[in-house]
Amino acid sequence: MMRTARLSLLVLALGGLALASAPVMALEGDASAPIEVEADRLELDERAGTAVYTGDVNIRQGSLHLTGARVEIHRNAEGELSRAIATGERAYIEQQPSPEEPVVRGWGRTIRYHVSERRVELIDRAELHQGGDTFDGGYLEYFLDRRVVQARAEAEGVEERQRVRMTLQPEQ
């Protein structure tokens, strides 16, 4: 099945869209782990449910790691983390999907993590590493649970077109 998924991924990527499907879950303890944040500055608006961290921001929650020059965290009405937006020259995100899966790593000038959808957008000089496989482009969207990657050369608000590239490692 994995060979078929990789072949499908290659065929779709050649058309400008990379897609692979295999069910996967994040580490069980991630959602209930405390959120640890380091930054130079914090602006907190409890009524709006936002926190804006600036200055070499480093955020961890379980296996989730997010860094950037600036990170906005949004909470929903229940006080749960709903979205995180990291920006910087090379904002970074990583998460371990499950104990048997390799860590997924992503970079971009903007990273939007939609927590409830378990979806990550990597924008401008976007790069995603999944085991030995890599994806690059102007815009990458990654669905953590389904392991679906969508890529394109253009990104909204980005003038430079950044062609989609990928490298798939052969199965062992």
GUBATOR-696328 format. One line per 8 residues: number of its first residue (from 1); for each residue x, y, z of N, C-alpha, C. Coordinates in steps of 0.05 Angstrom, whole numbers, plus 32768, in hexadecimal, padded with zeros to 4 digits. Atoms other than C-alpha are relative to their C-alpha. Layout:
<nodes>
NUM = X,Y,Z,X,Y,Z,X,Y,Z; ...
</nodes>
This chain:
<nodes>
1 = 8010,7FE8,8000,8000,8000,8000,8011,8019,8000; 7FEF,7FE8,7FFE,8038,8031,8011,800D,8006,7FE4; 7FF5,7FFC,801B,8058,8026,7FCC,7FEC,800D,7FEE; 8015,7FF5,8010,8015,8035,7FAC,7FFB,801D,8007; 8004,7FE5,7FF7,800D,8074,7FD6,8016,8012,7FF6; 7FE9,7FF1,800A,8053,808B,7FC2,7FFE,8005,7FE2; 8003,7FFE,801C,8045,807E,7F79,7FEA,8014,7FF9; 8016,7FEC,8004,8003,80A5,7F7D,800A,801C,8006
9 = 7FF4,7FE6,7FF8,8029,80DD,7FA0,8011,800B,7FEA; 7FEF,7FF7,8015,805C,80E0,7F69,7FF0,8009,7FE7; 8011,7FFA,8017,8027,80E0,7F31,7FF2,801B,8004; 800F,7FE8,7FFB,7FFE,8117,7F52,8013,8018,8003; 7FED,7FEA,7FFD,803B,8141,7F64,800A,800A,7FE5; 7FF7,7FF7,801A,8051,8143,7F1C,7FEB,8013,7FF3; 8014,7FEE,800A,800F,8165,7F0D,7FFE,801A,8011; 8000,7FE7,7FF0,801E,819B,7F42,7FF3,7FFC,801B
17 = 800D,8005,7FE7,7FF9,817A,7F7B,8009,7FE6,800B; 7FF7,8019,7FF3,8017,8147,7FAB,7FEC,7FF7,8014; 8015,800B,7FEE,7FE6,811A,7FCE,8008,7FE3,8008; 7FFC,801C,7FF7,7FF1,80DC,7FF9,7FED,7FFC,8017; 8014,8005,7FEC,7FC1,80BB,8028,8007,7FE7,8010; 7FFC,8017,7FED,7FCD,808E,8065,7FF8,800B,801B; 8009,7FF6,7FE6,7FA9,8096,80A8,8017,8001,8014; 7FEC,7FFD,7FEC,7FD6,80B0,80DF,7FF6,8013,8015
25 = 8009,7FEF,7FEA,7FCB,80D0,8123,8018,800C,800D; 7FEA,7FF4,7FF1,7FF6,8100,814B,8004,7FF1,801A; 7FFC,800D,7FE7,8014,80E8,818B,7FE9,8006,8013; 8017,7FFE,7FEF,7FDD,80DC,81BD,8002,8017,8015; 7FFD,7FED,7FEB,7FF9,810A,81F3,8003,801D,7FF7; 7FFB,7FE5,800A,8004,8147,81C6,7FEA,8014,8008; 8016,7FED,7FFA,7FBF,8167,81CF,7FFE,8007,801D; 8003,7FFB,7FE4,7FC0,8161,821A,801A,800A,800D
33 = 7FE7,7FF6,7FF5,8009,8176,8224,7FFF,801E,8003; 7FFF,7FE3,7FFC,8017,81BC,823F,800E,800D,7FE9; 7FF3,7FF0,8015,802B,81F2,820D,8015,8010,800E; 7FE9,7FF2,7FF5,8070,820D,821D,800A,8014,7FEB; 7FF9,7FEA,8013,8084,8250,81FE,8018,800F,800B; 7FE9,7FEE,7FFA,80C6,8277,81FD,8000,8015,7FEA; 8000,7FE9,8013,80C9,82BC,81DD,800C,8018,800E; 7FF6,7FE7,7FF4,80E5,8302,81E7,7FEA,8012,8009
41 = 8016,7FED,7FF9,80A1,8323,81EB,7FE5,7FF1,7FFC; 801B,800B,8002,8057,8311,81F5,7FEC,8017,8001; 8017,7FEE,7FFF,8018,8338,81E5,7FE8,7FEE,8002; 8016,8012,7FFA,7FDC,8314,8203,7FE5,800F,8000; 801B,7FF4,8000,7F93,8326,81F5,7FED,7FE9,8007; 8011,8016,7FF7,7F68,82F7,821E,7FE4,8001,7FF5; 801B,7FFE,800B,7F26,8312,8205,7FFF,7FF6,7FE3; 7FFF,8008,801C,7F3A,8307,81BC,800A,7FE3,7FFD
49 = 7FF5,801C,8001,7F5B,82C4,81CE,8019,7FFE,7FEF; 7FE7,8000,800F,7F9D,82D7,81AE,8018,8006,8011; 7FE6,7FFA,7FF4,7FE5,82D7,81C3,8014,8003,7FE9; 7FEC,7FFB,8015,801C,82F5,8198,801C,8000,800D; 7FE5,8003,7FF5,8063,82E0,81A8,8013,800A,7FEA; 7FEC,7FF6,8013,809F,8303,8187,801C,7FFB,800C; 7FE4,8003,7FF8,80EA,82F9,8188,8008,7FE4,8006; 7FF6,801B,7FFD,8106,82B4,817C,7FED,7FEE,800F
57 = 8015,800F,7FF2,80C6,8290,818F,8004,7FE2,7FFC; 7FFD,801D,7FFF,80CA,8247,81A2,7FE8,7FF5,8010; 8018,800B,7FF3,8089,8221,81B1,8001,7FE2,7FFE; 8002,801D,7FFF,8082,81D8,81C6,7FE7,7FF7,800D; 8016,800D,7FF3,8046,81AD,81D5,8002,7FE2,7FF8; 7FFC,801C,8006,8055,8163,81D9,8015,7FFE,7FEA; 7FED,8002,8016,8077,8150,8197,7FFF,8017,7FED; 8003,7FE9,8011,8060,8191,8176,8015,8015,8008
65 = 7FEC,7FEB,7FFC,8098,81C5,816E,7FFB,8015,7FEB; 8005,7FEA,8013,808C,8209,814E,8012,8017,8007; 7FEE,7FE9,7FFB,80BE,8242,8146,7FFB,8015,7FEB; 8002,7FEA,8012,80BF,8286,8125,8009,801A,800D; 7FFA,7FE6,7FF5,80D1,82CF,812D,7FE7,800B,800E; 801A,7FF7,7FF4,8087,82DB,813D,7FEC,7FE9,7FFE; 8014,8015,8000,8051,82AA,8151,7FE7,800B,800D; 801A,7FF9,7FF5,8007,82B9,815B,7FF2,7FE6,8007
73 = 8010,8018,7FF8,7FDE,8287,8182,7FE3,800A,8004; 801C,7FFA,7FFE,7F92,8289,817D,7FF2,7FE9,800F; 8010,8014,7FF1,7F63,8266,81AE,7FE3,8004,7FF9; 801D,7FFE,8006,7F1A,8255,81A2,7FF1,8008,801A; 8010,7FF7,7FE9,7EE0,8266,81D1,8003,7FEE,8018; 7FFC,8013,7FEA,7EEF,8228,81FB,801C,8002,800B; 7FE5,7FFC,7FF7,7F37,8240,8205,8014,7FED,7FF5; 7FED,8013,800C,7F56,820A,81DA,800F,800D,7FE9
81 = 7FF0,7FF6,8016,7F8E,8218,81A9,7FF2,7FF9,7FE6; 800E,8005,8019,7F6D,8220,8165,8012,8005,7FE8; 7FEE,7FFA,8017,7FA3,823E,8138,8019,800D,800A; 7FE6,7FF3,7FFA,7FEC,8252,813B,800C,8009,7FE5; 7FF4,7FF5,8018,800E,827E,8107,801C,8009,8007; 7FE3,7FF9,7FFB,805A,8282,8106,800A,800D,7FE7; 7FF3,7FF2,8017,8080,82B3,80DA,801D,8005,8007; 7FE3,7FFB,7FFD,80CA,82C0,80CF,800E,7FF8,7FE7
89 = 7FF1,8008,8018,8101,82B5,809D,7FFE,7FE2,7FFC; 8003,801D,8002,80FD,826A,80AC,7FF0,7FF6,8018; 8011,800B,7FEB,80C2,825A,80D9,8000,7FE2,7FFD; 7FFC,801E,7FFF,80C2,8210,80ED,7FEB,7FF3,8010; 8013,8010,7FF1,8091,81DB,8103,8008,7FE3,7FFD; 7FFC,801D,8001,809A,8192,8114,7FEC,7FF2,8012; 8011,8010,7FEF,806E,815B,8130,8004,7FE3,7FF9; 7FFD,801D,8003,8073,8110,813B,7FE3,7FF6,7FFC
97 = 801C,800A,8004,8033,80F2,811B,7FF8,7FE9,8011; 8005,8017,7FEF,8039,80B1,8141,801B,7FF4,8008; 7FE6,800B,7FF7,806E,8089,8166,8010,7FF1,7FEA; 7FF2,800F,8015,807E,805F,8128,8006,8010,7FE7; 7FFC,7FEF,8017,807F,8099,80F7,8017,8014,8005; 7FEB,7FEC,7FFC,80BA,80C9,80EB,7FF4,801C,8005; 8009,7FE5,7FFB,80B4,8111,8102,7FFC,800E,7FE5; 8006,7FF0,8017,8094,813F,80CE,800B,801C,8006
105 = 7FF4,7FE6,7FFB,80BB,8181,80C6,7FF8,8013,7FE9; 8007,7FED,8014,80A6,81C0,80A1,800B,801C,8005; 7FF5,7FE5,7FFF,80C2,8205,8091,7FF1,8012,7FED; 800C,7FEC,8012,80A7,8245,8071,8004,801B,800D; 7FFF,7FE5,7FF5,80A6,8290,807A,7FE7,8004,8011; 8019,7FFF,7FEF,805F,8286,8095,7FF7,7FE3,8003; 800C,801A,7FFA,8043,8248,80B6,7FE6,8004,800F; 801A,7FFE,7FF3,7FFA,8242,80C7,7FF8,7FE3,8009
113 = 8008,801A,7FF5,7FE7,8207,80F4,7FE3,8002,8009; 801C,8000,7FF9,7F9C,81FB,80F6,7FFB,7FE7,8012; 7FFF,8016,7FED,7F97,81D0,8135,7FE9,7FEC,7FFD; 8017,8012,8001,7F50,81B3,8130,8000,7FF0,7FE6; 7FFF,800D,801A,7F5A,81A2,80E6,8019,7FEF,7FFD; 7FE6,800E,8002,7FA0,8187,80F4,800C,8004,7FE5; 7FF7,7FF8,801B,7FB6,81AD,80B6,8015,8016,8004; 7FEA,7FED,7FFF,7FF7,81D4,80AB,8003,800C,7FE4
121 = 7FFA,7FF2,8019,8002,8209,8075,801C,800B,8003; 7FE5,7FF5,8002,804A,8219,8063,8001,8012,7FE8; 8003,7FEC,8015,804F,8259,803B,801B,800E,7FFC; 7FE8,7FF2,8009,8089,8279,8014,8019,7FF1,8009; 7FE9,8011,7FFB,80C8,824F,800E,7FF9,7FE8,8012; 800B,8016,7FF0,809F,8215,8029,8010,7FE7,7FFB; 7FF2,8019,8001,80C1,81D4,8038,7FF5,7FEC,8014; 800B,8014,7FEE,80A7,8193,8056,8011,7FE6,7FFE
129 = 7FF1,8019,7FFF,80CE,8155,806B,7FF0,7FEB,800F; 8010,8017,7FF5,80AA,8113,8078,8013,7FE8,7FFD; 7FEC,8015,8003,80DE,80DE,8088,8016,800A,7FED; 7FEC,7FF8,8014,810E,80E1,804C,7FF4,800F,7FE9; 800D,7FF2,8016,80DA,8100,801E,7FFF,801E,8005; 8001,7FE3,7FFC,80DC,814B,8012,7FEE,800D,7FEA; 8012,7FF1,8012,80AC,817D,7FF2,8008,801E,8004; 7FFA,7FE4,8000,80BC,81C6,7FE0,7FED,800F,7FED
137 = 8010,7FF0,8011,8093,81FE,7FC2,7FF9,801B,800C; 8009,7FE6,7FF5,8073,8242,7FCB,7FEC,7FFC,8016; 8015,8005,7FED,803A,8223,7FF2,7FFD,7FE2,8003; 8005,801C,7FFA,8033,81DF,8014,7FEB,7FFE,8015; 8015,8005,7FEC,7FF7,81C6,803A,8002,7FE3,8008; 7FFC,801B,7FF6,7FFE,8189,8066,7FEA,7FF9,8014; 8015,800A,7FEE,7FC5,8162,8087,800C,7FEA,8011; 7FF1,8012,7FEE,7FE5,813F,80C3,7FF4,7FE4,8002
145 = 800D,801B,7FFC,7FB2,8106,80CD,7FFF,7FF0,7FE7; 8003,800F,8019,7FA9,80F3,8085,801A,7FFE,7FF0; 7FE7,7FFF,800E,7FF1,8101,8070,7FFD,8009,7FE3; 8005,7FF5,801B,7FD9,8129,8034,8010,801A,7FFD; 7FF1,7FE8,8006,8007,815D,8015,7FF5,800C,7FE6; 8008,7FF2,8018,7FEF,8191,7FE4,8015,8016,7FFC; 7FEA,7FED,8006,8024,81BD,7FC2,7FFA,8010,7FE7; 8002,7FF0,8018,8025,81F7,7F91,8016,8014,8000
153 = 7FEA,7FEE,8003,8057,8228,7F76,7FF9,801C,800A; 8008,7FE5,7FF7,802F,8267,7F87,7FF5,7FFF,801C; 800C,7FFC,7FE6,801C,8280,7FCB,7FF4,801C,8002; 800D,7FE7,7FFE,7FEC,82B8,7FDB,8012,8014,800F; 7FEF,7FEC,7FF3,8012,82F8,7FEB,801E,7FFD,7FFB; 7FE3,8004,8006,8054,82DD,7FD0,8004,8005,7FE3; 7FFB,7FF9,801C,806F,82FC,7F90,800F,7FEB,7FF1; 7FEE,8013,800D,80A4,82C8,7F81,7FF3,7FE5,7FFD
161 = 800B,801B,8006,808B,8287,7F60,8016,7FEC,8008; 7FED,8014,7FF6,80AD,824C,7F82,7FF6,7FE4,7FF8; 8009,8019,800B,80A7,820C,7F5A,7FFE,7FEA,8014; 8003,8017,7FEF,808F,81CD,7F7B,8016,7FEB,7FF9; 7FEC,8016,8004,80C6,8199,7F85,7FFC,7FEC,8016; 8002,8015,7FEB,80C6,8157,7FA9,8015,7FEB,7FFB; 7FEE,8017,8001,80F5,811E,7FB8,7FF4,7FEA,8011; 800B,8017,7FF2,80DA,80DA,7FCA,8016,7FEB,8002
169 = 7FEC,8015,7FFC,8108,80A6,7FE8,7FF4,7FE5,7FF8; 800A,801B,8007,8102,805E,7FCE,7FF9,7FF0,8019; 8007,8011,7FEA,80E0,802B,7FFA,8017,7FED,8007; 7FEB,8013,7FF8,810F,7FFF,8022,7FF6,7FE3,7FFE
</nodes>
